[in-house]
Amino acid sequence: MSVGNTAARVLVSIVAIPLILLVCYLGGIYFFAFVLFIGLLSFYEFILLLKNKEIYANVWLGFLGILFILINQYAYFFDFYSFLLLLIVLISASELFRNNGSALKNIGGSLLGIFYIGLFTSAILGIREFYPKVGDLYLRGGYLIISILATIWICDSAAFFGGLKFGKHKLFERISPKKTWEGAIFGFIFSFIAMIAAKLIILQFLSWSTIIIFGMIIGIVGQVGDLVESSFKRDSGVKDSSSIIPGHGGIFDRFDSLLFSAPVILLYLKYISR
């Protein structure tokens, strides 16, 4: 990584991280706009990856689908099963009026992008809105999202530096040649440390068993999410999903671990956590 690239990376982090944490704390429409930004930009970058494989997803129906999923998550107003049926019909029928590539691949790519990115970003929103908007209870969602993000950032950094220092055994060489088992283990261990620190500082309302489970989810599922996105990029022959963030790549690159972890965390909160 060049000096200029490193400087840009640090500068972006200094500016972006406080803004992201503030939006997480405030919640409401501010966090909704933030998640919508992640969803739409990630979907657009996913479309760019598909184009490299001569797959032409439906951009505008994709944007509308993700917008609907997030609005419905934020303020439920429509049965999701009915929406799913309507979306499949619209995307399939739209191929009658398009003449780019394979209709089967286009439909599949469109639906994969909408449901992979749309549903996973809606899970991020679901975590922030999990606690009722009553006094300090609503702030719990903000503290939880902040802790999850901080843990993911610490996990990524620990995996990178641990792999750099001790990495000898390749993790998934065909997908990400630089990632090692040693780095992944470092990331896993520091995910626990970060969540324990969050428990002591701002997550006192969560049980220790929940904290341990969340550390495991981020340490394992989050890193798997990073590998899944890397497999998309490698299949498309690119290093980054885009160059929209100086020194960091694309939005999809920056939030791949969060996208993959959020559904598992939300399901745990809804059906298992006490």
N, C-alpha and C positions, 0 to 999 in steps of 0.2 A: 504494500500500500504506500503510495507516494506521500511526501510531506504535505502537499497541497490537498490531497484527498483526505488525509488525517485531520488537517485543520478544518476542512469543510464539515467533516463528520462531527467533530467536537462542537463546532459553532452551532450546527443544527440541533444537536442534543441540548446544548445550554438554553437555546430559545424554546425548543419544542416541549421538553420534559415538564417544565413548570406549567405551561399552558395546558398540557394533557392532564396533569394532576389537578389543576384548578377545575377543569371541565368535569372530571370524575367526581370531585367533591360537590360541585353544584348540582349535578344531575339534571333532571327535567329535560326541557327542550334543548338545553346546551349539550347535554350528553347525547340526546337523540341525534342532533346535527352532527356531532363528532362520529358517531357510529354509522350514520348514513354516509358520511364522507369516506370512511373506511370501506364500507360495502360497495359503493358505486365505483370508487377508484380501483379497488381490488378486482371487481368484475371486469372493468375495462382492461386492466392489465392481463387478466385471465384470457380475455378475448384476443389480445395481442399474441399470447402464447399459442392459442389455437390457430391463428392465422399462419404461423410458421409451419403448421402441419396441414395447411390448406383446408382448414375447418372454419367456416364463417358463421359464427353465432349471431343471433338476432340481438343487436345492441339495444334498441329502444324497448323492445318487449322485456329484455333482461333488466334494464334499468327500472322499468315500471314494476316488474315482478319483485325486485328487491325492495323498492320503495314501499310497495304494498305490504310485504312481509314485515318490514320494520314498523310501519304505522300500525299494523294490526297487533304487533307485539306491545307497542307503547300504549295503545288505546283500542282494545279489542272491539271490533265492530262487524266481523264477517267470519263465517265458518271456513276454516282453512281447507277442509276437504273439498268444498265447493270451489274455492279459489284454485286449488290444485287441478281439478278437472278442467276448469275454464282455461287455465294457463297452458295445459298440454294441448288442448284443442286449438288455441290461438297460435301457438308456436308451430304446431304441425301444419295448420292451414296456411300460415304465412309463407311456407316454403313453395307454395303454388305460385307465388308472385316474385320469387327470387330465383336467380339463375347462377348462383355461385357454388361451386363444389358439389359435394354429396349431400343430398337432403337428409339422409340418415345420420351422417356425422354432424351436420349443422344442428339438427334437432337435439341430438344427444349432447353436443357441446353446450348448447343454450341451456338445457335443463340442468346439466351438471353444474354449470357456473351459477345459475340462479339458486339452486338448492344447497350446493356446497357453501357458497359465500353468503347467500341470503339468510339461510337458516342459522349458520354459524354466527353471523353478525347479530342476528336477532337474539341469540343466546347471551351475547355480551350485554345487550340492552336488558335482557331478562334478569341477569344477575344484579345490575345496578338498580332495577325497579323491583327487586324481590321483596324488599321490606316496605311496609306501608308508609304512606306520606303523613306520618303522625309524629310531630316533634323530632326528637333525636333519633327515633327509629329509622327514619329515612336516610340519615347520614351513614348508617351501617353499610348500605349498599355502596356508598362512595368509598368508605374505608376498605371494603372488601375488594373492589375493583382496583384501587390504588395498590393494595397489597399484592394482588395477583400480577399486575403489571410490573411492580418492583421485583417480584420473585422471578418472573420470566426474564427480565433484564439481567438480573444477577446470575440466573441459570445459564443464559447465553454467554455472559462474560466468563464465568467459571469454566464452562465447556471449552471456550476458545483458548483461554490461557492454560488450562489444565492439559488440553490436547497439545498445545504448542510446547509445553515443558516436558510432558511425560508420555505423549502419544506415540505408541508403537504399533498397535493393532488396529487395522482399519475397521470401521463400523459398517458402512455400506459403500464400498469403493466404487461401484458402478454408478452410484447416484451422487455421492459427495466425497470425492477422493481424499479431502483433507480432514474429514471427521474421523475420530478414533473412539474406541471403547473407553479409553482412559479419560478423554475429554467428556464423554457422555456421563461417566460415573461422577466426575467432578461436578458437572451440572446438576445431577441428581442429588448429590450430597448438599450442595449449596442451596438447592430448592428447599430442602428441609430446614436448613439454618435460617434462610430468609423468612419462611413462614412462621417459624418459632419466634423470631424477632418481632414479626408483625403481631403475633398473638400477645406478646408482652407489652407492645406499645399501643396498638389501636384495635386489635381484634379480640379483646377480652370476652366479648359476647359469644364467641364460638368455642365449642368444646375442644379439648386436646385431640380427641379422636378425629374430629373434622379437620383440624389443622394438619394432622399427619396425613390424612387422605388427600387434602389439597396439595401438600408438598409432593406426594407421590404422583398425583395427576399432572402437575406442572413439570415435574422432573422426568416423567416418562411420556405422557401423552403430548405435552408441549414439544418435546424434542422429536417425537414421531411426526407431528405436524410440520415441523421444519423440514424433515426429510421428505415428506409427501410433496410439499411445495417444490423442493429441490428436484424431485423426480419429474415434476411438470416442466421445470425449466430445462433440465437436461434433455428430456424428450423433444423439447422445442429448440434446443441448440443455443440457449442464451444463458448468460451469467446471472442477470438480474431481471426481475419482472418488468422494470422500467428504470429510468434514471431521474424520476421526478424529485427525489430527495437527494440533494448533493451529499455524496459520500456514503449514502445508505442504500441506494437502489430504489425499489418501488415500495408502495404502500403494502402490497401483498407480501413482499419480503419482510417488512418490519412487523407485521401483525399475524404472520402465519401460525406461530405458536399459540397466540391468544385465541385465534379463530378455532383451532383444533381443541384447545383445553376448555373453552367456555361451555360447549354443550354438555361435557361430562360433569363439570362443576355444577352447572344449573340443574342437571338431573339429580345429582347427589343432594343438592339443597332442597329440591322439591320432594323427593321420595325416600331419602335415607336419613338425612341430617336431623338431629334432635336438639 
